[in-house]
C-alpha cells in the first residue's frame, strides 16, 4: 500500500511542470514595462521649463509694489494744503 501512494505522488509532479512553463511566459511583458518607464522620464524634463517661467512672473510682481509707494507720497500733499 505504501508503494501505490508513491505512484500517486509521481503523477502530481507532472501538472506542476506545466505551471512553471506559464511563469516563464510571464517574464516577457515585464521586459516591456521598463520601456514605458523610459518614456515617463522625458515628460518630467518638459515640466522643468514652466517652472523657470514662474520665477519671471515673480520679478514682475515687485513693480506694482513700487507704484503703491508713490501713491502714499501723493497723500502727504493734501495735508500740507490744509496747514496753509
One Martini backbone bead per residue (centre of mass of N, CA, C, O) as a GRO file, in nm:
protein
   84
    1UNK     BB    1   0.054   0.064  -0.016
    2UNK     BB    2   0.303   0.256  -0.023
    3UNK     BB    3   0.362   0.236  -0.335
    4UNK     BB    4   0.099   0.377  -0.438
    5UNK     BB    5   0.157   0.657  -0.316
    6UNK     BB    6   0.411   0.715  -0.488
    7UNK     BB    7   0.261   0.718  -0.761
    8UNK     BB    8   0.073   0.960  -0.697
    9UNK     BB    9   0.307   1.166  -0.665
   10UNK     BB   10   0.421   1.148  -0.954
   11UNK     BB   11   0.159   1.275  -1.088
   12UNK     BB   12   0.193   1.562  -0.952
   13UNK     BB   13   0.448   1.672  -1.108
   14UNK     BB   14   0.334   1.731  -1.394
   15UNK     BB   15   0.151   1.987  -1.342
   16UNK     BB   16   0.392   2.159  -1.229
   17UNK     BB   17   0.546   2.189  -1.498
   18UNK     BB   18   0.330   2.370  -1.644
   19UNK     BB   19   0.352   2.613  -1.441
   20UNK     BB   20   0.644   2.701  -1.508
   21UNK     BB   21   0.585   2.780  -1.803
   22UNK     BB   22   0.394   3.022  -1.734
   23UNK     BB   23   0.614   3.194  -1.591
   24UNK     BB   24   0.799   3.237  -1.839
   25UNK     BB   25   0.576   3.409  -1.995
   26UNK     BB   26   0.577   3.654  -1.786
   27UNK     BB   27   0.860   3.795  -1.851
   28UNK     BB   28   0.791   3.952  -2.113
   29UNK     BB   29   0.611   4.196  -2.004
   30UNK     BB   30   0.833   4.307  -1.813
   31UNK     BB   31   1.018   4.420  -2.039
   32UNK     BB   32   0.803   4.638  -2.139
   33UNK     BB   33   0.786   4.821  -1.880
   34UNK     BB   34   1.063   4.977  -1.881
   35UNK     BB   35   1.001   5.131  -2.147
   36UNK     BB   36   0.774   5.313  -2.018
   37UNK     BB   37   0.963   5.460  -1.813
   38UNK     BB   38   1.134   5.616  -2.019
   39UNK     BB   39   0.892   5.801  -2.112
   40UNK     BB   40   0.850   5.945  -1.832
   41UNK     BB   41   1.116   6.116  -1.813
   42UNK     BB   42   1.056   6.315  -2.048
   43UNK     BB   43   0.813   6.469  -1.916
   44UNK     BB   44   0.980   6.586  -1.677
   45UNK     BB   45   1.162   6.772  -1.847
   46UNK     BB   46   0.917   6.954  -1.944
   47UNK     BB   47   0.846   7.071  -1.652
   48UNK     BB   48   1.091   7.272  -1.600
   49UNK     BB   49   1.011   7.513  -1.785
   50UNK     BB   50   0.765   7.647  -1.628
   51UNK     BB   51   0.930   7.719  -1.372
   52UNK     BB   52   1.094   7.951  -1.502
   53UNK     BB   53   0.837   8.128  -1.566
   54UNK     BB   54   0.759   8.183  -1.267
   55UNK     BB   55   1.001   8.364  -1.185
   56UNK     BB   56   0.931   8.599  -1.379
   57UNK     BB   57   0.657   8.679  -1.244
   58UNK     BB   58   0.782   8.771  -0.972
   59UNK     BB   59   0.941   9.014  -1.083
   60UNK     BB   60   0.675   9.165  -1.180
   61UNK     BB   61   0.557   9.212  -0.884
   62UNK     BB   62   0.746   9.449  -0.779
   63UNK     BB   63   0.633   9.691  -0.940
   64UNK     BB   64   0.357   9.754  -0.792
   65UNK     BB   65   0.490   9.828  -0.521
   66UNK     BB   66   0.612  10.097  -0.617
   67UNK     BB   67   0.334  10.231  -0.683
   68UNK     BB   68   0.236  10.242  -0.386
   69UNK     BB   69   0.443  10.446  -0.279
   70UNK     BB   70   0.350  10.686  -0.457
   71UNK     BB   71   0.064  10.717  -0.328
   72UNK     BB   72   0.169  10.805  -0.047
   73UNK     BB   73   0.309  11.068  -0.137
   74UNK     BB   74   0.036  11.204  -0.239
   75UNK     BB   75  -0.095  11.228   0.052
   76UNK     BB   76   0.084  11.467   0.176
   77UNK     BB   77  -0.024  11.715   0.013
   78UNK     BB   78  -0.310  11.774   0.139
   79UNK     BB   79  -0.198  11.835   0.423
   80UNK     BB   80  -0.047  12.096   0.342
   81UNK     BB   81  -0.303  12.252   0.254
   82UNK     BB   82  -0.437  12.262   0.541
   83UNK     BB   83  -0.218  12.434   0.684
   84UNK     BB   84  -0.271  12.699   0.501
   0.00000   0.00000   0.00000
